[in-house]
Amino acid sequence: MAENISIIGGDLRIVKLAEMLAKDKYKIKTFAIENADCELKKCNTIKEAVQNTDIVIGPIPLSKNNTQINTPFSDKTITIEELAKELRGKKFIAGSIKKEFYEYAKKYQIETIDILEREELAILNTIATAEGAIQIAMEETKKTLHSSNVLVLGFGRVGKILANKLKQIGPNLYCTARKNVDLAWIKAYGYNVIPIENLNENLNKFDIIINTIPALILKEKELTNINKECLIIDLASIPGGIDQNIAKKQGKKVIWALALPGKVAPLTSAEYIKDTLYNIMKENKS
């Protein structure tokens, strides 16, 4: 096999991905996953791990603090700059890559790909996100989802898949969105529509509210109108869609459920990442 692939850090998704790649006859070297239960080659330094490699795969997300890379299966602390210095001239693939790394990438001539910006992976990841949200809703409420009043905020990729899966369980399902075209789709799918401008006057009737909008949508005024028994699940990435401080002061139950694909379905998520990686590799060869 012509390809040598290095794995640097990452959660269980990346560990499973590495095992799948090894099964597909790629030569795999790893660093900063020494505490993972796997039989992959574990190197002592980044330099050793990336030597003579074709592709380097990093964590998803690359970093949780924009300073150190994400290494849940390692006791090692690796800064973004330390990693970048060892990747000079190489192809690097990771997820949720922030501008800090891109600055180093330019300096060290690293060909960088954020795999989470790939549309096919974004779509497939919504499946695990939706299932994870439903799991949380079932575990954190004292009522069945069936016949509960449930509101989905936003009707993008996640909102569409989530609403589709929720509808099959049988809640009284409402959806809201900003764009007229999204409101039309909500009607077309047969869900109850709440225009965003009418949101406040309807918030008090819900048992569960699930936000997918990546912008602050539930602020003090909106949170005040939500009853205390309502479970609020926020699926939006940082900074989220709910004012956490106000919610806490008001005694509202909010669960900020980030990175659900890696938590609820790491094996399936690894398969999706592998398929997307192979798509990238094919495109680069064509």
N, C-alpha and C positions, 0 to 999 in steps of 0.2 A: 504494500500500500504506500502510495507516495506521500500521504499526509501525516505529519506529526502534530499533535494537538496538546497544548499545555492548559491546565486548569489551575487558576489562582484564586483561592478562597471560594466563598459561595455557600449557600444553604443546601438542604437535602435535594432540591431540584437539580442543582449543579452536580452534586455527587452522583445522583442517578443518571444524569446526562453523561457524565464521564464513563460510567459503567456501560451504558448503551453504546457509546462510541467505541469503547474497547471491544465490545462484542461484535461490532461491525468492522473489526480488524484495524482500527486506527491505533497508532502508537501514542499512548497517553502518559504524560508526566504531570504530577500535581505538586502544589505547594500550598500550605496553610489549610489543609483539610485533614491533618494528622489524627484528629480525634473521631473522624468518621469511620463507621464500620464498613470498610471496603478493602479490596486487595489490590488497589491501584498503586503504581509506583509513586512513592512520596519522597520528594526532594528536600534537601536541607536549606536551600537558598532559592530565591527567585531566579538568580542568574543560572543556576543549574537546571531549573524547571523549564526555562524558556530557550535554552541553548539548542540550536539546530531545529527549531520548531517552525511550523508554517502558520499556525493560528494560535492565539492565546485567548482563552475564554475566562472572563472575570465574573464577579457576583452579579446577581439581580436582587436588589439594587446594588450598584457598585459601592456606594457608601451611604451610611445613615446620618453622617454628620459633616459631609463634604471635606473631611480631613483624612480619615482612615477608611480603608476598604473593609467591606463586610466579610468577616471571617468567623461565623458562628461555630465552626468545627475546628477552631485553632485557638491556642493561647497566644499566638503571635500578634503583634500590633504592626500593621503595615500602613504607612502613609501613602496617599495618592501620589505624591512626588516620588517616593521611593520606588513604587511600582512603575511609574512612567519612565524613570531613568533606565530601567532594565528592559523596556519595551522599544527602545530606539529602533526605528525602521521596520517594526513588525506590524502585523494585522491584529487588532484587539477588538474583541466582541464582548459586550457586557450589557447591563440594563440600567435605565434611569441615570444616565451619565450626565453630570452637571457641567456647567461652564468651566469650573475649576480644572477638571481633567482635560477638557478640550484645549485649554491654554497650554498645558504641558504637552499635549499631543502635537500641537503645532510646533512647539520648541524642539521636541525629540523626533519629529517626523513619524508619528504613529498613525497608521490608517485605522481610524476608529469607527465602529458601527454600534449604534444603540439598538439592540435587537427588539426592544419593546416598542420601537417606532415602526416596526414592520406591521403592516395592516393585518396579515394573516394570523400573526401571533396575538395581536390585540383582540381580534374577533374570537379566537379560540379560548383565550384567557377569560373571556366574559362568562363562559360556561361554569368554570370553577368558582368564579366570583359570585355568580347568581346562586349556585348551590350552597356556597358557604354562607351567604346572607340568609338564605332560607333556614339553614341549620341553626344559625344564631337566633333567628326569630322563634323557632320552635323551642329551643333550649331556655330562652330568657323570658318567655311569657307563660302565663298560667292558663291561657285560652288556646283552643285550636286555631290554626290559621283559617280553617274552613269557617265561613260566616263572620270572621273578624273584618273590621274596616282597615284596609291597608292602603297607604299612599306611597307611590313611587315618584320621587322628585327627579325629573330629567328623563329624556327619551332618546338618548344616544345609544351606543352599542350595548352598554351594560343595562340601561333601562329597558331596552327592547327585549333582551334575553331574559332578564329578571321578571318582567311582567308576564312573558309567555309561560315561564315555569310556575309562577305564582298562580296564574289563572287556572291551571290544571288542578290545583289543590282546593280551590273554591272559596277564596275570600271575596268580600265586596271590594273590588280592586279599582282604585282611582289612580290616574297618572296626570302629571302636570309638566309643562314645558314652556319655553319662551317663544319658540319659533312656530309660526302658523302651520308650516308643513308638518312639524312634529305633532301638533294638535290634531291635524287631519289624519295622520297615521294612527294616533291613539283611538280616534273614532272608528277608523277602518278596521282595527283589530277587535273592536267591540268592548273596549275598556271605558270606564267612566272618565270623563274629561273635566279637569279643573283648570281654567286659564290661570296663568301665573298671577295676573292682577286680582284674581278672586281667591287667592290662596289663604290669606289671613282669616277670612270669615268662615273658612271650612276646616281649619286645623284642629278645632276642639273635638271633632267627632272620630278621630282615628285612634286605633289601638296600636298600630305600628306605622312608623314613617321610615322609609329607606331613601336616603339621599345618594344620588349618583352625579350631581352637578359639581364640577371642580371650581366652585366659587362660593363665597359666604352667602348662603341663602336663608338660613335660620338664625336671625339675630335676635336682639332682646324682645322686640315687638312680636315677632313670630313665635318665639319660645314661650312668651307669656300666654299666648292663645292655645298652647298645647296642654292637654290634661296630664296630670302627674303620673297617671298609670300608663301612659303611652311609652312604648319602647322606640327609641330613635337609633337607627343604624346608619352610620356614615361610611360610605364606600369610596368617597372622594379622596384623592391623594392630597398630600400636604399643600396648602394649609387647611384643607378640609372645607366642608360646607356648613358646619355648625359652630357657633360661638361657644366653645367649650367652657369658658369661665362663667359666662352668664347661665348656661345650662346647669352648671354645678351649683351656683348660687340659688337657682330656682328649684333645685332638687329634682331635675329632670334626668331620666336614665338614658345616657348616650353611650353607645359602643362604637368606637372608631375602628373599623375593621379594615386595616391596611394589608396589602399583599396576600389576599386570601388564596390565590392559586397555589402558592408555595406552602400554605398551611393546611389546606383541606385536601389537596390532591397533588402532592409533589411528584408522584410517578407519572400521572397523566400530563402534568405541566412539563415535566422533563421530555416527554415524547413530543409535545408541541414545539418545545424549544429545539429539539433535535431536527424535526422536520423543517423548521424555519432556517436553522443553520445550514442544512443541506441545500435549501433553496438559494441561500446567499452564495454558497460555494459554487453551485451550478451557474449562477449569474456571472460570477467573477471569471469563470472559465470560458463563457461564451463570447 
